[in-house]
Amino acid sequence: MKKIASFLCAVMLAGTVLTGCGTSTAPESTGTEPTSEHTAETTTQISGETEVTDEIGAADASASEEPVFNLETRTVTLNNGIEMPILGIGTFNLTPDECENSVYHALLDGYRLIDTANAYMNERAVGRAIKRSGVPREEIFVTTKLWVSEYERVEESIDETLARLDLEYIDLLLLHQPYGNYIEGYRGLEQAVADGKVRAIGLSNFYQEKFDEIMEIATITPALIQNEMNPFFQQAEMKEYVKPYGTVLEAWYPLGGRGNTQTLFNDPTIVEIAENHGKTSAQIVLRWHMQAGNIAIPGSSNPDHILENISIFDFELTDEEMEQIATMDTGAGHYDYTSADQEQEERFTSSTMDFDAQE
Ligand SMILES: NC(=O)c1ccc[n+]([C@@H]2O[C@H](COP(=O)([O-])OP(=O)(O)OC[C@H]3O[C@@H](n4cnc5c(N)ncnc54)[C@H](OP(=O)(O)O)[C@@H]3O)[C@@H](O)[C@H]2O)c1
């Protein structure tokens, strides 16, 4: 009974933590420039030991490339040379059935990027949808994340995630939160690259200070950071900060977040631009992400929305429209990860889940 209660509590906590009920957000603090020890030139990208198997097309140990967004191919080349789709389907807060349905429709519509996490309790559903779609595995880019509780048992946790996904490898694996023993966690991710289980690694909800901590120990520069990002919270500073490392940003809450989309969709600037192009507000926001150089993973349980969200490659926002959207930035999101928040940290570090208790 106690176990069930703590599991439910943890699931609710994960939901609460990630859906906008956290601490209020202050404007992002100004970061310092990367120090000379941390520059892309002086940080070893991938150590000699971290060779990976060819069959998963994993990182080239010598590669260190500036990410290039290509809206024709709808991909970006990451700093380890791997190509990643720039628009994907998000699965947070989707039940296993909803998740399977969404991912299945997304794959049929041409999406090739899927974002999940062990904390979303729907990795098995992602695996089922991939099989059901018939799309070859190598055409799909699967991102998942490790919860804080797993940072000291990364190897076992990855094996469990692979079993739930029913896949041989993960394309991109992220540390979900910047709490707990994330240093050990990151070392575990690097080992997983060396073991050929993961093609690229990165972080989520990390800002300047903690990114620097990772860079102090990293032998593989994070390929990507997944942070909250949308026209109200554009993350220009963070993007500049990680640019020397070739690290790209990926937007969670790209449409403002479940339950919070309407303010963004009804913003007069977005509505006017949508009318100009005969597109919906969601499409304008997603097109903005693409042209702004953000990877975006809108979440949806509605097949019509899923199709709508990928129908954004047949028009272009003008420079003026991009500038208009740039003025919408408030510098604040739903969460503040830039200041020490003891209570938030304790909630995340004490939260444990029985990840295998999913359908
Ligand atoms: N790393 C992290 O800590 C973190 C945190 C949060 C999220 N994420 C990831 O980021 C993904 C995106 O975030 P999110 O799903 O929370 O928020 P979001 O993508 O900003 O918004 C999702 C909401 O938008 C609605 N929506 C989607 N397309 C629409 C359209 N064309 N027209 C109208 N409404 C539309 C969805 O409703 P319908 O279902 O009705 O379409 C849902 O309510 C997540 O799914 C997850 O993969 C990561």
The ligand as an SDF file (V2000), in Angstrom:
LIG
                    3D

 48 52  0  0  0  0  0  0  0  0999 V2000
   12.4200   18.3060  -20.0990 N   0  0  0  0  0  0  0  0  0  0  0  0
   11.3770   18.7200  -19.4030 C   0  0  0  0  0  0  0  0  0  0  0  0
   11.4870   19.0080  -18.2020 O   0  0  0  0  0  0  0  0  0  0  0  0
   10.0700   18.8510  -20.0980 C   0  0  0  0  0  0  0  0  0  0  0  0
    9.0120   19.5140  -19.4720 C   0  0  0  0  0  0  0  0  0  0  0  0
    7.8020   19.6050  -20.1570 C   0  0  0  0  0  0  0  0  0  0  0  0
    7.6740   19.0570  -21.4190 C   0  0  0  0  0  0  0  0  0  0  0  0
    8.7170   18.3970  -22.0060 N   0  0  0  0  0  0  0  0  0  0  0  0
    8.6010   17.8080  -23.3750 C   0  0  0  0  0  0  0  0  0  0  0  0
    8.1820   18.8370  -24.2450 O   0  0  0  0  0  0  0  0  0  0  0  0
    6.9880   18.4160  -24.9020 C   0  0  0  0  0  0  0  0  0  0  0  0
    6.1240   19.6100  -25.1860 C   0  0  0  0  0  0  0  0  0  0  0  0
    5.6220   20.1730  -23.9970 O   0  0  0  0  0  0  0  0  0  0  0  0
    4.0750   20.0740  -23.6040 P   0  0  0  0  0  0  0  0  0  0  0  0
    3.4490   18.9620  -24.3500 O   0  0  0  0  0  0  0  0  0  0  0  0
    3.9940   20.0190  -22.1390 O   0  0  0  0  0  0  0  0  0  0  0  0
    3.5220   21.4790  -24.0650 O   0  0  0  0  0  0  0  0  0  0  0  0
    3.2650   22.1580  -25.4820 P   0  0  0  0  0  0  0  0  0  0  0  0
    3.7350   21.3080  -26.5810 O   0  0  0  0  0  0  0  0  0  0  0  0
    3.7310   23.5500  -25.3980 O   0  0  0  0  0  0  0  0  0  0  0  0
    1.6820   22.2170  -25.4900 O   0  0  0  0  0  0  0  0  0  0  0  0
    0.9060   21.0700  -25.5260 C   0  0  0  0  0  0  0  0  0  0  0  0
   -0.5420   21.5540  -25.5920 C   0  0  0  0  0  0  0  0  0  0  0  0
   -0.7800   22.1530  -26.8580 O   0  0  0  0  0  0  0  0  0  0  0  0
   -1.9600   21.6330  -27.4090 C   0  0  0  0  0  0  0  0  0  0  0  0
   -1.7790   21.6400  -28.8550 N   0  0  0  0  0  0  0  0  0  0  0  0
   -0.8080   20.9990  -29.5760 C   0  0  0  0  0  0  0  0  0  0  0  0
   -0.9450   21.2900  -30.8680 N   0  0  0  0  0  0  0  0  0  0  0  0
   -2.0020   22.1040  -30.9930 C   0  0  0  0  0  0  0  0  0  0  0  0
   -2.6350   22.7280  -32.0800 C   0  0  0  0  0  0  0  0  0  0  0  0
   -2.1940   22.5730  -33.3310 N   0  0  0  0  0  0  0  0  0  0  0  0
   -3.7230   23.5090  -31.8380 N   0  0  0  0  0  0  0  0  0  0  0  0
   -4.1810   23.6670  -30.5870 C   0  0  0  0  0  0  0  0  0  0  0  0
   -3.6290   23.1160  -29.5030 N   0  0  0  0  0  0  0  0  0  0  0  0
   -2.5400   22.3310  -29.7080 C   0  0  0  0  0  0  0  0  0  0  0  0
   -2.1030   20.2480  -26.8570 C   0  0  0  0  0  0  0  0  0  0  0  0
   -3.4500   19.8750  -26.8150 O   0  0  0  0  0  0  0  0  0  0  0  0
   -4.0130   18.6220  -27.6890 P   0  0  0  0  0  0  0  0  0  0  0  0
   -3.5400   17.3780  -26.9970 O   0  0  0  0  0  0  0  0  0  0  0  0
   -5.4710   18.8190  -27.6360 O   0  0  0  0  0  0  0  0  0  0  0  0
   -3.4530   18.7710  -29.0760 O   0  0  0  0  0  0  0  0  0  0  0  0
   -1.5520   20.4510  -25.4280 C   0  0  0  0  0  0  0  0  0  0  0  0
   -2.5790   20.9180  -24.5790 O   0  0  0  0  0  0  0  0  0  0  0  0
    6.3780   17.4350  -23.9210 C   0  0  0  0  0  0  0  0  0  0  0  0
    5.3550   16.6610  -24.5060 O   0  0  0  0  0  0  0  0  0  0  0  0
    7.5850   16.6730  -23.4760 C   0  0  0  0  0  0  0  0  0  0  0  0
    7.9580   15.7280  -24.4380 O   0  0  0  0  0  0  0  0  0  0  0  0
    9.9140   18.2980  -21.3570 C   0  0  0  0  0  0  0  0  0  0  0  0
  1  2  1  0
  2  3  2  0
  2  4  1  0
  4  5  1  0
  4 48  2  0
  5  6  2  0
  6  7  1  0
  7  8  2  0
  8  9  1  0
  8 48  1  0
  9 10  1  0
  9 46  1  0
 10 11  1  0
 11 12  1  0
 11 44  1  0
 12 13  1  0
 13 14  1  0
 14 15  2  0
 14 16  1  0
 14 17  1  0
 17 18  1  0
 18 19  2  0
 18 20  1  0
 18 21  1  0
 21 22  1  0
 22 23  1  0
 23 24  1  0
 23 42  1  0
 24 25  1  0
 25 26  1  0
 25 36  1  0
 26 27  1  0
 26 35  1  0
 27 28  2  0
 28 29  1  0
 29 30  1  0
 29 35  2  0
 30 31  1  0
 30 32  2  0
 32 33  1  0
 33 34  2  0
 34 35  1  0
 36 37  1  0
 36 42  1  0
 37 38  1  0
 38 39  2  0
 38 40  1  0
 38 41  1  0
 42 43  1  0
 44 45  1  0
 44 46  1  0
 46 47  1  0
M  CHG  2   8   1  16  -1
M  END
$$$$
